[in-house]
Amino acid sequence: MLGWMRKQTRSWFVYIAFGIIIVVFVFFYGWGGKRGARGQTIAAEVNGQEITRYQYDESYQNLWTLSKNLYKRELSGEEAKQLRQRALDDLVERTLILQEAKRWGLSATLDEVKEQIAHTPAFQMGGKFSKERYLQQLAANRMMPSEFERTMRANMQLSKLIDVLQTTAKLSEKELFELYRLESEKVNLRFFKLDALDFEKRIEVLPEAIQEHYESTKESYRVPAKVKVKYLSFDLPRFREEVKIAPEEIAEFYKANQGRFMHRKRVKARQILMEVKKEGGSKGEEEARQKAEEVRKRIEKGEDFVQLAKKLSQDNATAAKGGDLGYVESGQVGEGFDEVAFSLKPGEVSPVVKTPRGFSIIKVEEVQEEGVEPLEKVRGTIEEELREERAYELTKEEAQRAMSKIYRGDDVVSYAEKKGLEVYETDFFSEGEFITGIGKNKDFNEAAFLLKPGGASPLIGAEKKFYILQLVEKRESYLPGLEEVKEKVIKSLKKERSQGAAKEKAEQLLEELISGTPMDQMAARENLTAEETGLFNRQSGFINKIGFSEDLARDAFYLTYKSPTPQKVYGMGNRYFIVQLKERREGEEEAFQSQKDALRERFLTQKREGRLTSWLKGLKDKAKIKTFLTV
């Protein structure tokens, strides 16, 4: 939540920086609003304060544009619906927070707004604020300075309130150590398992039992409704090669979206890393530091940095490339790295530096000051993006023309014959099923089941494709008789009974284990194998040799040497586990001291996020919120 709120306070900077053209486009899908005092359609009210349909549409369009640019594809119907809900939720929460900011007397002065604008990279040239760039970027995003500055002021109010909430979150030394202890504590379990499949061969079922099981479970054997459809497919690749992008268009796009091609100061760097393992404590840290110092001395004596990185660096991602990190901007690698890397000149090698993963030696090969990528470097990217957009529009226009013709009397087959298009046909498929040639497409699937005989579907949009569907045949759902599904019924009945038998046996063995019979003795008698999970912590989720079990991962940490056996059997599918504590390891004070600063920052961030989430929930619970929009 905290991360999201921080992003929201900077959302306009993000949009501007990426050069996204924000267009207010009205979506009337599912709309049934009310009119405000000035005749504006109202989307919601928060403690009497109106959120207009215009604000909602703008919020939705911003999210839609950002999503499209991030994922490089059209949104599905379900994704768009979720985005509409998110847009409304965002506005409600933002309104609540700004109301609280006003109640607390928090505001942003004109000087503060100006300073924030002046320090926004998207509005700078050569590291300095450029009024020409500022007005150019706003014009490209169809915004007036007064409108942008009002939004900026509100964002700064919101940010100030969040900062106030954050500063009240504290962590005492005792709390910090307790959190560390809970996170670093590990347990090792001994266990043996019973598999229901081993009991299945002993299970016999009589005809009466088969009939009874069928009657009690017959709905599970229902054959769902299925449809077969013909469809036309309109694909982007068919139009992409026809699209020609003029050099002037590329230059115009580049000029209007320069904020998108800006980069901060960056260095081209290599590193040799000696990693510090979490379980190594202070001893492991000192060993890693000494290894790094030895490598640094070899570099001083003239050995090649690249070859040493290939042989000795413990960074698996870069060692084979001679430690090459590529171009790195501030904040990408982490604390310790930036301060040193950005102080070096090209060709210089750093001393040994403490970095998030251990100890590093850094070599800088090139320094690039903050600036805009030259047009020639991004020409290909711009051309491809414009070609993709143009091809998408051409594809959509062609599909809409086809849709219009089909609605006026043509059917899918006759239209395809006139236009020389291929008509595709699916096999029978049920609701939600994977469709050969289409995949798992919710909109395609839903449209197919709404078709009437002879009718065509609306235009269905998918990633880089559009479809028009026509029903071939529909088979209604039916309940098969026992003879048709008898093998399935027998298999289900045997599975149910074998699981019951395995669980019953496991519970008998658990009682014996709790009463004091040694696990090895029981395992030998029952021809079972006693195994160990190995050490795992609370965050592991997956338990070695057992699998995912939330209950066991939680309960294991309540076990003690005095009470090592839980009071239940743990079932996972066909397997039932009887477990017992073998070993418990607490977090070490020495390791805690060496990690304390990093732990404090991480746990404090979590506490702040939890506090903000709880605070916002309290606001929403107490607020009078009315929504007039059906998303």
N, C-alpha and C positions, 0 to 999 in steps of 0.2 A: 504493500500500500504506500509506504513512504517513498519508495522509488518512483511509483507512478505519480504521486503528488508532486514530487520534484520535477518530473518531466512536464507535468501540466503547467507549472509556473513558468516554464521556459518554452511552452509549445509554439508560440509565435516565432521565437528565435529559430526553432527547429525548422518550421515551415519556410521562413525567409532564407535560412542558411542553405537549405536544399533547393531553393528556387522553385518551390512547388507553386503552381498557379492556382490560387484558391478561388473557385467560382461558386457562387451561391446558386444552387440548382434545387428547385422545389420537387420533393418526392411526395406524391399524394397517396402512396401505398398505405392502405389501412387507416386513412385519416378520418377522424371525426372529432374536430376540436370545438372550441367556443370562441366567441368574439369578445375582445377587451373593450375598454371604455373608448378607445380611439379607433375602433373598428378592426384592429389587428387580431389575427387568429392567435389564440393562446394555447400553448402546448402544456403548460403546468403552472401551478402556483406554489410558492414556498413561503410559508408564513405571510401570506398575502401579497408577496412580491411576484409579479408575473414573469414567466419565461415565454417569449413569443415564438410563434412558429418560424419566424425568420431566424431567430437565434438557434433554434433546433436544427433547421435545415443547414445553416452555416456550420454548426458543430458536426453534424453528420457528414457534410461534404468534406470538411477538413479531415476527419478520420478516414473517410472513404478514399480520398486522394492519397493520404499518407500510406494507407494499407496497400493501395494499388502500386505505389512507387516502391514499397518495401518488398512486396511479394511478386511483382512483375506479372500479374495475371488478374483476370476478372474475378470478383467475389461470387461465390455461390449464393443461392437464395437464402440458405440458412445462415451463412456468414454475414450477409447484408442485414438480415433480421437482428442478429446479435450485435452488429455494429450500431444499428438504430437504437437499440436498448442502451448500449454503452454511451451513445451521444446524449441521450436523455438523462441517464444516471450522472454523467459527468457534469452536466449543467446544474442539476439539482444539488449535487455535492459542492460544486464551486459556489453556487449562490449561498448555501448555508455557511460556508467558510468565510465568504466576504461579509455576510451579515454579522458573524461573530467578530471579524476583524474591526468592523465599524463600531460594534458595541464595546470592544476593548480599547477603542481610540487609536487604532493603528492606521497610519496613512503613509502615502509616498508623496514627497514634495516634488515640485516641478524640477528643482535642481537634481534630485535623485533620479528622476526619470531621464533627464538629459544625460546624466553621467552614465546611466546604464546603456542608453542608446549609443553614446560615444564609444563605449567599450565593447560593443557587439561586433565581432569580426566581419560579419556580412556587410557592415556599413563602413568598413575601413579600406584604405588603400595605402600600402606601404606601412602598415601598422598604425595609421592615424585616421581619425574620423573624417569621412568625406561626405559633405552634404549632398553633392551630386550623386554619389553612390546610394546614399540613404533614400533620396527621392526616387531614384531609378528603380530600386528594389521594391519600394512601396507601390509605384506605378505598375510594375510588372505583376504585382499581386492584387491590383485593383483596390488599393487602400489609400485613404487620405491620411496625412500626418496626424491630424487631430484624432481620428478614429484609432490609429495605431497607438498613439500615446495614451489614450483612455484605457485601451486594453493593457498596455504596459503598466500603467499605474495600478490597475486591479490585480495584475499578476504579482506585482511587487508587494501589495498589501497581503495577498495570499501567502507569499513567500515569508514575509515578516512574521505572520501568525504561526506558520509552521516552525520557524526558527525559535520562537518563544516557547512553543510546546517541547521542542527538542532540548532546549537548555535546562528544562526541569527534570529531564531523565538522568538519573545518576546511578552509579554502580559502586557499592562499597567493596572493600577488599574481600570481605567475607562472602558477599554475593558472587563476586567474580570467581573466587576459588571454588565455590559450590557449583557454579555453572561449568567450570573447567573439569571438576571432578566427575560430574554427571556425563560430560561429553567424552572424557578420556577413559572412564571406567570400562573394563572389558571382562567378559566371562567366557569360559570354555565349558561346554556341556558334553556329558557322555549320554549315549542314547542307543536304543535299538528300536527297530521298526517292524511292524506287521503289515504285510501287503494283502489286501482283500483278494487279489488275483490268486493267491496261494490257497484261498478257502473256496474259490469258485468251483473247482473240480469236484469238491465234495457235496456240492449243492444239487439236490434233485427236486424237480418241480412236477406236480401232478396237474392233470387237465383242469381240475376245479380251481386250483390256485392260479393257473394261467388266465382262465376266464375272469376270475375275480380281480386280478391285477389289471387286465384290459379294461374292465368296467370302471375301475377307479382312476385310470390314467388315460383313457381313450382320447381326450382332447389334445394330449401331447402328440398324437399320431395324425391329427388333422392335416390334410393336404391343403396348402394355401392356394388362394386364387392365383392364376398365372395368365400372362398375356404374351402375345407375339405381335411385334410391330414392324412396319416398314418405316424407313426414315431417310431424309435427305441430310447430308452433312456439308456445311460450308466452312472451309478451313482457311486460316490466315496464309499458310505457305503458298496457296494457289494465287494469291494476290500480291504477295510480298515482292516477287521479282518484277512485277509490273510497275511498282512504285519507284519514281525517280525523285530524288531530293536535290534541289538546287543548292549551290554553294551559298547563295544569299540567305536561304532559309536556315542553314546551319549557323552562319554568322549571326543572324538575328536571334536565334535561340540561345546561342552562347552569350550574347550581349545582355539579353533579358534575364539570364539565369546564372550570372557569374558567381553569385553566392554559393551555388551548388558545386562549383569547381574550385572553391577556395580550399587551401590547406594551411594548417598552422605550421609554425616552425617545426622542422623535423630533421632527424639525422639518419644517415645510412650507417648501420652499426653491426658489429659482430660481438659475440660474447662467448667466453669459456666459463661454464658453470660447474661448481662443485656443490652438489645438492646436500641439504641437511635433512635427514629423515626425522619425522616427527617423534618416533620412538627412541631416537638416539640421545635425547637430552643434551645437557651442556657438553658432555664428552664428545658426542657425535658432531656437535657444532664446532668444537675446537679442532677436531680431526679434519673437517671439511675446510676450515680456514687455513690450516697448515698446508694442505694439498694445494689450495689456490695460491698461497704464497710461493710454494716451490715452482709452480707453473709460471708465475710472474717473473721469477728469477731467470728461468730458461728463456723467456721472451727478451729480458734485458741483455742476455748473452748473445742474442741474435737469432734464436730459433724462430721459424715461421709461425705466425699466429694461426693461420688457416690450418696448417698441418697438425698443430697441437690441439686445436679445437676438434678436429676429426678424430684424433686418437684419445683425447682425455675428457672432453666436455661431457657432462652427465645430463645435458638437455637433449633428450631424444629427438625433439622436433627440429633442432638446428645443427646438431653435431655433424651429421653426414654432409652438410652444406658448408662446413668450415665455420660454424657458429653464426652464419648469416641470418640476421633478423630482418633484413630489408629496411624500408624506411619506417622509422618509429616516431610517433608524436608524443608529446608530454602526456603522461597518465596511462599509456598503453601497457607498459611493463610493470610499473609499480614503484613503491617507495624505495628510495636508495638509488635506483637506476637513473631516474631523471636528473637528479641533482648533479651527478657525475657526467653522464653522457652529454648533457647539453652545455657542459662547461669545457668540453674537449674541442680541440681543433682537428681538422682532417689529418689523419695519419697518426694521431696521438693514441696512446694506450693508457688506460686508467690504472691506478693501484687496485688492490683487492677491495671489493665493495660488498657490503652486506645488502642483499636483495631479498625479495619475498621468499624465494625458494632456496636460498643458501648464500654462497659467496661467488661473486662474478668478477671477471676481468673483461673490460669493455674496450673495444677498438672502434673509433669513429672514422669512417672513410669519406663521408661527405656531409656537409651541412647545408640545408636549404632553408632560407628565411621564409616567414609567412608570406603567402602570395596566392595568385590565381594560376591554375594550370594553363599553359598556352593553348590557344585554339587548336593548333596542329596536333597536340598530344591527345585532345579529347574529341577531335573531329569524327573519328570512326564511331565512338560511343554515341555521339549526338545523332549521327546519320542513321545508325541502326535503330535508335529509339524512335526517331521521327518516322522511319520506314515502318516500324512495327505499329505505331499509332495509326498511320495512314492505311496500312493493310487491314488493321482491325476495323476501321470505319468503312472501308470498301466492302469487307466481308459482311459486316452488319447490314449495310445498305442493300447488298445483293440478296441476303437472307430475308430482309423486310419486303423487298419487291416480290420475292417468291411467295412469301406469306400472304401478301395482298392478292396475288393471282389465285392462289389456292382457295382463299376465303371467298373469292368471287365466282367460283364454280369449278376450277380445275381440281383434280386430286393430285396426290403426291406423284403417282406413276405417270399420269398424262403430262404434268408439268415437266417432269424429268425427261420424258421423251422429246418434248419440244425443245428443251435446252441442252440436250445431250449430256445430262447428268446421270450419275450412277445412283440407283436406288438400293439401299442396304436393307437387310432383313435380319432381325434377331431370332434366336431360339426362344422358347417359352421361358419366362423368368417370373419370379415372385417379388413381392414388395421388399425393397432393401437388398435384393440379391445382386451379386456381381454380374454384369452383363458383358458377354464376350464382344469385343470390339469397342465397347464404351467404357467399361470399368465400373467403379462404384460411384455412380452419379445420382445423387438424391433427386435433383430437379427433373432429370430425364425419367427416372423411375416413377416419380409421383405423377408426372404428366401422362405417362403411358397408362396408368390405372384410372385416369379421369376421362380417357377417350371414350367416345360413343361410336357405334358402328358407322363407318363412312366419314367420320369427322376427323379433322386435323387438329394437332395441338397448337398452342401459341408458340412463339419463337423461344427455344430453350438455349440459353447461353451457357457455355462451359469454357474451360481454358483454351483460348485461341480457336474456338469452334462455336458454330451455331447449328441447332438441329430443328427440323420440323418432322413430327411423328404422325403416323396414321395407323389405326388399329387393323390388324389382320384377323386375330381371333382372341377371344377371352375364355378361359376355363374357370368356372366358379369353384370355390372352395368346397370340399366334401370330407366326410368322416368315413375312413375305410373300415370295412368289417374286420373281425378278428383274423380270419384266414389270410387276408391280404397282408397283415402286419405281424403274423404270429411269431416269426423269428425274432423280430425286434422286441416283442412283448416278453418272450422267454429270456432274451439277453438282458433286458431291463430288470426283470424279476430276479434273475441270478445275481446281477450286480448289487441290487438292493439288499438281498439276503447275505451275500458274501461280505459286504461292507458292515452289515449288522453283526455278523459272526466275528469279523476281525476286530471291531470296536469292543465287543463284549469280552473277547479274550484279552485285549490290551488293558481293559479296565481291571480285569482279574489280576494281571501281572503287576499293574500299578499298585493295587492294594498290597500285594506281597512285597513290593519294593519299599513302600512306605513303612510296612511292619518291620523291616530290617533285613530282609534277605538280600545278600550281595548281588549286584547286577551281573557280575561275571558268572556266578553260580546259576542264575536264572537263564542267562543266555546259553550256557552250555547245555542245560537240561532241555531247553526248548529248541535247540539247534538254531539259535539266532546269533548274530554278530554284534558285539558291543563296539560302537564307534565313537569318535569325538568330532565335534564341530570345528575345533580350533577356536582361538580367541576372536570375539567380535564385539563391537560397541553398540550403543543404542541407536546410532544413525545408520547401521549397516543395512537394515531392511532385509537383505538376502543373507540367510544363514547357511554356511557351507554344509553340504551333504544333506540338507533338509529342504531348503528353498525359502520362499517368502511366507512368513507367518507373523502378522502383526501381534497376535496374542502371545506367541512364544517369545518374540523379540522384546516385548514389554515385560512379561512375567519372569523371564530369566533373570532380570536385575533385582527382583524381590527375593531371590533364593539366597540362602546363607549356608555356611558350612554346618551350622546347627540344624537348619531345616532345608536340606538340599533338593528335596523332591517336590514338585508342584502337585496340586491336588486334582489334576485333570490330565486326560490323554489329549494329544494334539493331532487332529485329523487334517490331512491334506490330500484331497482327491481319494484315491484308493489306499493311501498309506496312513498308518496311525503310529505316532511316535510316543515312546515313554522316555522321559529325559531326567537327568540328575546333574546337579552342579558338580563339576570337576575342579574348576579353578576360577578364582576371581582376582583381578588385578586393579588396584586403585591408581589414580593419576599421581605422579611424583611431584613433590614440592619443588625439586630442582628444575624439572622440565617446565613447571608452571611459571617460575620466576623468569626463565629465558624467553617465554612466549607471552608474558603478561601484557605488554603494550598492544600487541596485535590482537590478543584475546579481548582486551578491554574495548578496542575499537569495534570489533565484530559483534560482541554481545551487546554493546551500547547501541549499535545500529539496530539490532533486533528489538531491543527494548523500546527504542524510539518509535520504530515501526508499529509495534504492538500498541503502544500508547496512543499513537495517532489514529490507528484503526478503531480502537476502543472509544476514543473521544468522538470520532466522526459518527460511529454507530449511535452513541448517546445523543448526539445532535439530531440525527434522523429519527430516533425513537420519540423525541420530544417535539419535533417540528410538526406543523400542519402542512402536509404535502398533498396536493391534489393534481392528478394527471388527467389530461383530456385527449391524450394521444394514444392510439392503439398501434403498437409497433408490430 
